[in-house]
């Protein structure tokens, strides 16, 4: 094989390799951006779950300690929805 053909093949291989590296690099950038967005969403969900957990814990403790208002226990209408109870 002469030097001219070797130079052309080397250039073709380098060009194809460069294109592959550019494509991989583009996907890595998109992945980092997407990963950041997902982490932000998970942080918001985690904060919401923590708040709800605190509210549920406090409500359960309220029930366990007697859960009274003005000396009277508040009872829920069992088997009836709130809308039905208002009618």
N, C-alpha and C positions, 0 to 999 in steps of 0.2 A: 504494500500500500504506500503510495507516495505521500509526501508531506502536505500537499494541498487537500487531499481527501481527509486526512487525519485532522487538519485544522477545521474543515467544514463540519465533520462529525463532532469534534470537540465543542464547537460553537452551538450546534443543535442541541447537544446534551446539556450544555450550560443554560441555554434558553429554556428548555423544557423544565429543568431543575428549578430555575428562577421562577417560572410560572407556578409550579407546584408549591414552592415556598411562599409565594405571595398569597395563594389561595388559602393555605394553612394559616398564615398570619391573620388574614381577614376573619376567618372563623374563630380564631383565638380572641380577637378584639370583641367580636359579637358575643362570644361566650362570657367574657368578663363583664360586659355591660348587662347582659341578661342575668348573670349571677348576682350582680349588685341590685338589680330591680327585685329579684326574688328575695334576697336577704332583707331588703327594706319592707317588703310585704310581710315576711315572716315576723319581723320585729313588731309591726303593727298588730298582727294577729296575736302574738305572744302577750303584748301589753293588754289587749282586750280580754284575753283569757285570764290573765292575772287579776284584772278588775272584777270580772264576773265571778271568779273563784272567791275573791274576798267578800263579795256581796252574798254569795251562796253560803259561805261559812258563817257570816254574821247572821244571816237569816235562820240557819239551822240552830245556831247557839241561842237565838231569840226564842225558838220553839222549845229548846231543851230547858231553858231557864224559866219557862212559864208563859212567855209571850203574851203579856197582858197589856191592855190599854185602859186606863181609868179603872183598874181593878177588875175588868171583865175580859175574859178570853175571847178573842176574835175567831169566829168559826167561818169556814168557807162553805158555801152552798155545795154540798156534795152531789155529784151527778147532774148538775145544772150549769150551763154556761153563764157567764156574767150578763150577756144580753137577755137571756131567758129570766134571770133573776130580777132584772130591772122592769120587766113588763108587768 
